[in-house]
Amino acid sequence: MLAHLRDVIHSACPEVEETIKWGMPSFLYQGGILCGIAAFKQHCSFWFWKARAAVPASAEDADGMGQFGRITKVADLHSKKALADHVRAAMESKRDSAKAPARALKADAKPAKPRPPPATPDDLLVALKRNATARKTVEAFSPSCKREYVEWITEAKRSDTRERRIAQAVK
């Protein structure tokens, strides 16, 4: 079954590259995942990365992993021609998505304003005044990094946790 699927994929898309993704054979086209196969003890699965573009809705409703459900024998699959058509549809979808322009901003959309730097809690300021090295390090942080430190300290639920975090921050 796996060899059959592999042959169909390679015949429909000669440019496809094989690799292993998530421990399963996967097939790359134009640098991105096109489709893949998963093998199990009693069955296998065949899936497309962008399923809706390549597989009719009736096939997507099948049980099991992938758009074709549990494949226990070659007869469970669509014909070679139909599978090749699915592969070609997935290729076409991938080509179209690569050509699609990035979404343009609405004409009346305003650029996001940068968030103000966070207000440093008093207890952290006191600890930073005692440690010049820590103070210089924190002053060199970007606003987002400062915000993360402040949030890490202020979201402590217990006062001893907050004190421990402040001690760790100025080490």
C-alpha positions in Angstrom: 0.0 0.0 0.0 2.8 2.4 0.9 4.8 1.6 -2.2 1.7 2.1 -4.3 1.0 5.5 -2.8 4.7 6.5 -3.1 4.7 5.5 -6.8 1.5 7.5 -7.5 2.9 10.6 -5.7 6.2 10.4 -7.6 4.5 9.9 -11.0 2.1 12.8 -10.5 4.8 15.1 -9.1 8.3 14.2 -10.3 9.8 17.2 -8.5 8.6 16.0 -5.1 11.2 15.5 -2.4 10.9 12.8 0.3 11.6 13.5 3.9 10.5 12.4 7.4 8.2 14.7 9.3 6.7 13.7 12.7 8.2 10.2 12.1 6.3 9.7 8.9 7.2 9.8 5.2 6.3 13.2 3.9 6.6 14.7 0.5 7.8 18.3 -0.1 6.9 20.4 -3.1 8.4 23.9 -3.6 9.9 23.8 -0.1 6.6 23.0 1.7 4.8 19.9 2.7 2.5 18.6 0.0 1.3 15.2 1.4 2.3 12.4 3.7 1.8 8.7 4.6 1.5 7.2 8.0 1.9 3.5 8.6 0.3 1.5 11.4 0.2 -2.2 12.2 -3.1 -3.0 10.5 -3.5 0.0 8.1 -2.0 3.2 6.7 -3.2 6.7 6.1 -2.6 9.2 3.3 -3.0 12.9 3.9 -2.6 16.2 2.2 -1.2 19.3 4.0 -3.9 21.5 2.5 -6.7 19.0 2.4 -9.6 21.1 1.1 -7.7 22.1 -2.1 -6.8 18.5 -3.0 -9.5 16.2 -1.8 -13.3 16.2 -2.3 -15.3 16.8 0.8 -16.8 13.3 0.7 -13.3 11.8 1.2 -12.5 14.2 4.1 -15.3 12.8 6.2 -13.7 9.4 6.5 -12.7 7.8 9.8 -9.1 7.7 10.8 -6.1 9.9 10.2 -5.8 11.6 6.9 -8.4 12.4 4.3 -8.9 8.9 3.1 -9.5 7.2 6.4 -8.1 3.8 7.4 -6.5 2.2 4.3 -6.2 -1.5 4.9 -5.7 -2.6 1.2 -5.0 -0.9 -2.1 -8.6 -1.4 -3.1 -9.6 1.1 -0.3 -7.9 3.8 -2.2 -9.2 5.9 -5.1 -7.9 4.8 -8.6 -4.3 5.8 -9.6 -5.7 8.4 -11.9 -7.9 9.9 -9.1 -5.0 9.9 -6.6 -2.8 11.5 -9.2 -5.4 14.2 -9.8 -5.5 14.9 -6.1 -1.8 15.3 -6.0 -1.9 17.6 -9.0 -4.6 19.7 -7.3 -2.5 20.0 -4.2 0.4 21.1 -6.3 -1.7 23.7 -8.1 -3.0 24.9 -4.7 0.5 25.2 -3.4 1.6 27.2 -6.6 -1.4 29.5 -6.3 -0.8 30.2 -2.6 2.8 31.0 -3.3 1.7 33.5 -6.0 -1.0 35.1 -3.8 0.0 38.6 -2.6 0.2 39.3 1.1 -2.9 40.9 2.5 -2.9 44.6 2.1 -3.8 46.8 5.0 -7.1 48.6 4.7 -6.7 52.2 3.5 -8.2 53.6 6.7 -6.3 51.3 9.0 -3.9 53.0 11.4 -0.6 51.5 12.3 -0.5 50.1 15.8 0.9 52.4 18.4 3.9 51.0 20.4 2.9 50.0 23.9 4.4 52.3 26.6 7.2 50.8 28.7 5.9 49.0 31.8 5.7 50.7 35.2 8.4 49.0 37.4 7.0 48.0 40.8 8.5 49.9 43.8 9.9 46.7 45.4 11.8 45.9 42.2 13.1 49.4 41.9 14.5 49.2 45.5 16.2 45.9 44.7 17.7 47.3 41.5 19.1 50.4 43.3 21.0 48.0 45.6 22.6 46.1 42.7 24.2 48.4 40.0 25.0 45.5 37.6 21.4 44.2 37.6 20.1 47.8 37.2 22.3 48.3 34.1 21.2 45.0 32.7 17.5 45.8 33.1 18.0 49.3 31.7 19.5 47.7 28.5 16.4 45.5 28.0 13.9 46.2 25.3 10.5 47.4 26.5 9.0 44.0 25.7 11.7 42.2 27.8 11.2 44.6 30.7 7.4 44.0 30.4 8.0 40.3 30.7 10.1 40.7 33.9 7.5 43.1 35.4 4.6 40.7 34.6 6.6 37.7 35.9 7.0 39.5 39.2 3.6 41.2 39.5 1.6 38.1 38.7 3.0 36.2 41.7 0.0 35.4 43.9 1.9 35.1 47.2 4.2 37.8 48.7 7.0 35.3 49.3 6.9 34.1 45.7 7.1 37.8 44.6 10.1 38.4 46.9 11.8 35.2 45.6 11.3 36.3 42.0 12.7 39.8 42.7 15.8 38.2 44.4 16.2 36.0 41.3 15.9 39.0 39.0 18.7 41.0 40.6 21.2 38.1 41.0 
